[in-house]
Amino acid sequence: MHDGGKLLGELSLCDFGEEEKRISPSLVWGLNFSIRKKTLCDLGGFNPDSLPVKFQCFQGDGETGLSNKAIEKGLIAFYQPRALVYHEVPSERMTLEYFDKRFFYQGICNSYSEIRRNSGFVRLSKKNTGKPPFKNIKAFLNRLLFPNSEETVKREINFEKEMLFTRFHAFEKAGYNFHQEMAKKVPLVLEWVLKENYFEYSIPGFNQTRLMEL
């Protein structure tokens, strides 16, 4: 729940009920919203989003960046329940592999936002392998020794939640580290991140093979 609404950002789902209400611009997503053209231009437009995998180092924070700029300017947003869109979530988006990619992608967005917010500062942290540590030994042993007890079922659910959280966090961190490294090693990437706006939207050209070797 958030401001009286139900949100699941990882699947781009939100529902704030049947009444019009004022909400934070951070809760306005690109799937279904409108914005005044003058406001969009004054805010500098959208940051880069939804790029092919081979251009991942040029990924940005999309409408999240636009929303953050709106918040900085003190702008407000409104939820209109009659502007309804049914967002279909296909079965391939309900797999662990999809969420691995989704959180890696989120890590890239987080790095992009941070570098812009800090005017170009790049923080290079230790690489993460993306493999979750096996932490909850007690829960594992209870599941192994007492597989049918109610307490074990609860422990198993908590265990699975913890493992998923750890797994997805690892992929998010890996995406963040990937983007930080690219911004550190490739001046073209850092220059792209720090562009004033992306009204002239074209991916910088360079030797892609060489980039993948860095």
ChimeraX attribute file (.defattr): number of C-alpha atoms within 10 A of each C-alpha:
attribute: neighborCount
match mode: 1-to-1
recipient: residues
	/A:1	10
	/A:2	11
	/A:3	12
	/A:4	11
	/A:5	12
	/A:6	13
	/A:7	16
	/A:8	10
	/A:9	10
	/A:10	11
	/A:11	14
	/A:12	13
	/A:13	15
	/A:14	17
	/A:15	15
	/A:16	18
	/A:17	13
	/A:18	10
	/A:19	10
	/A:20	12
	/A:21	14
	/A:22	12
	/A:23	17
	/A:24	16
	/A:25	21
	/A:26	17
	/A:27	18
	/A:28	19
	/A:29	18
	/A:30	13
	/A:31	11
	/A:32	11
	/A:33	13
	/A:34	12
	/A:35	8
	/A:36	8
	/A:37	10
	/A:38	10
	/A:39	12
	/A:40	14
	/A:41	12
	/A:42	11
	/A:43	18
	/A:44	16
	/A:45	20
	/A:46	21
	/A:47	22
	/A:48	22
	/A:49	16
	/A:50	13
	/A:51	13
	/A:52	10
	/A:53	10
	/A:54	10
	/A:55	12
	/A:56	18
	/A:57	25
	/A:58	25
	/A:59	24
	/A:60	26
	/A:61	22
	/A:62	18
	/A:63	20
	/A:64	21
	/A:65	23
	/A:66	21
	/A:67	23
	/A:68	18
	/A:69	19
	/A:70	20
	/A:71	15
	/A:72	9
	/A:73	10
	/A:74	9
	/A:75	13
	/A:76	13
	/A:77	19
	/A:78	14
	/A:79	20
	/A:80	15
	/A:81	14
	/A:82	9
	/A:83	9
	/A:84	10
	/A:85	9
	/A:86	7
	/A:87	12
	/A:88	9
	/A:89	11
	/A:90	7
	/A:91	7
	/A:92	10
	/A:93	13
	/A:94	11
	/A:95	9
	/A:96	13
	/A:97	10
	/A:98	12
	/A:99	20
	/A:100	19
	/A:101	15
	/A:102	18
	/A:103	22
	/A:104	24
	/A:105	24
	/A:106	22
	/A:107	24
	/A:108	26
	/A:109	26
	/A:110	19
	/A:111	26
	/A:112	29
	/A:113	21
	/A:114	17
	/A:115	19
	/A:116	18
	/A:117	11
	/A:118	10
	/A:119	11
	/A:120	16
	/A:121	14
	/A:122	19
	/A:123	15
	/A:124	15
	/A:125	13
	/A:126	9
	/A:127	14
	/A:128	16
	/A:129	10
	/A:130	18
	/A:131	12
	/A:132	17
	/A:133	10
	/A:134	10
	/A:135	12
	/A:136	14
	/A:137	10
	/A:138	11
	/A:139	18
	/A:140	16
	/A:141	12
	/A:142	17
	/A:143	19
	/A:144	12
	/A:145	10
	/A:146	12
	/A:147	13
	/A:148	11
	/A:149	12
	/A:150	10
	/A:151	12
	/A:152	20
	/A:153	16
	/A:154	13
	/A:155	18
	/A:156	18
	/A:157	12
	/A:158	14
	/A:159	20
	/A:160	15
	/A:161	12
	/A:162	16
	/A:163	17
	/A:164	16
	/A:165	12
	/A:166	18
	/A:167	19
	/A:168	22
	/A:169	19
	/A:170	23
	/A:171	25
	/A:172	26
	/A:173	25
	/A:174	24
	/A:175	28
	/A:176	27
	/A:177	22
	/A:178	22
	/A:179	28
	/A:180	26
	/A:181	20
	/A:182	21
	/A:183	26
	/A:184	17
	/A:185	13
	/A:186	13
	/A:187	11
	/A:188	15
	/A:189	20
	/A:190	23
	/A:191	13
	/A:192	20
	/A:193	25
	/A:194	16
	/A:195	10
	/A:196	12
	/A:197	16
	/A:198	14
	/A:199	11
	/A:200	6
	/A:201	9
	/A:202	8
	/A:203	12
	/A:204	11
	/A:205	7
	/A:206	9
	/A:207	7
	/A:208	10
	/A:209	8
	/A:210	8
	/A:211	13
	/A:212	9
	/A:213	6
	/A:214	9
